[in-house]
Amino acid sequence: MQRSRLISKLPDMKHLGPFRHSLLFSEHAVLDTPPRAVIGLEAEFNLLVDGRRRRPEKVFGDPRRLVRRRMIPRTGKSFQSPAGGAIYFDTGVIEVATPIVELEPGCCYRATRLLWEQIRYLRVELDHWAKRNRCDCRLQGFSAHYNFSFPKARKSKSRNATKLGYLLAHILPVPVLLLASNRQSSAVGVRPRRSRLEITADFTPDPALMLATCAFITGVIQTVLRWENFGLKQLNRNRIPRITPLRLRKHSSRRGWRVTADSFARNPFTADFNAPFWRLRDGRKLGLRAIASEILTPFRSLIRRFSDDDTLEHVAAVFAGDARSLLDFEKRPETYDDVGRTIDWGRRRKRRWSRSNYEKIIHRVIAREPMRIGLKRYRVARMKGWYHVDFREVGTNRRRTLNLDELVQLSARKNVVPAPSRQRKSARKRRAK
């Protein structure tokens, strides 16, 4: 079969170096990428036990010692969280990630909601562990990653992930800085991959601001993907202001670029972002808020398409100074040091999007429901990357791998149905007697 040949062509993990265990969209972990565009979010946290930073690997060993429910194993050292995403201990931090979400209207809200569902679940498990061990545990926000697939159909010599990443490094930093950073932040980064792009920033403890950040980045990337090429001349053609001087720095990890405190003439994280002392290439001087507002203009349509009117208005309000940015606080808000204790979406109205098809399938998978495909019964064995699921046939134990789109199609045709468990059968027999 075609699938068996795909399995034999999995890349060797050795050449991936120390980052071969990265969670979301991990190339080595996926048999094939989804044919459609997808997004996903990740968040990293420091673990504080009785006020001291501790390595989760030393405290728990692996996530199974923290999470009480049985978890589905994944490729590498990560585990599928009962909340739908994944949990992983990576170089001294706890990392949670959402499952992939189809790029479609509502995807920004869905991805943000999924991430906070992972955070809430992790917080509850930490509370139970802390109670058993008579200590205090806190999650300290560290970083957030916004991931976007780069479909093969859109690639060419002048349109690849590296060129796109370099162009985005000239567009995203100022707006993302206002939406996702605080006075102690140090960088906004872009990291291109073979089949995806990753935007890195500080973790944002405000869900509404995280949603605004996700929506802005999504709208920008999807708009730029429709441009003729990814050259810097596109900035002038689309009237996107450019601060001068700008010195991009090498990303602290892996390939990519960062805008840091010394990338400009003054530190943008601590300077007055309303004052018009930022010189542009066209000779004008504007404040960071005004620059972000001008950058927003060509991207408004797709920001609205993949989020909604309320989220677009929130983004514009932050840039105009009519809604708060975390930079408005002189010090980093205390919510960074105790994430997940309370989760407040704010007073802004948010449209409640239903679960996507991928989400519905993932929740059935993590529930370990026996599935009947045709005349055969299968049980979930493991997640293989983010797009494929390994099943084992009941009785023969033969493996069968299906991707999410196949499961969605089978479910729509009602060929995949929950198989009745033996406990249910025995219960019906007892009632019959």
SULJOTA-V244131 format. One record per helix or strand of 3 or more residues. SS is the DSSP state (alpha for helix, beta for strand). FROM is the first residue (numbers start at 1). LEN is the number of residues. Records with the same first field share a line. If there is no record, write none. Layout:
SS=FROM-LEN + FROM-LEN
//
This chain:
alpha=2-7 + 13-7 + 27-3 + 56-5 + 63-3 + 107-27 + 152-3 + 161-8 + 172-9 + 207-18 + 233-5 + 288-19 + 309-12 + 326-3 + 334-4 + 357-10 + 404-9 + 422-11
beta=38-12 + 52-3 + 72-3 + 86-5 + 93-5 + 137-13 + 187-6 + 196-7 + 257-4 + 278-3 + 371-3 + 376-9 + 388-6 + 399-5 + 416-3
//
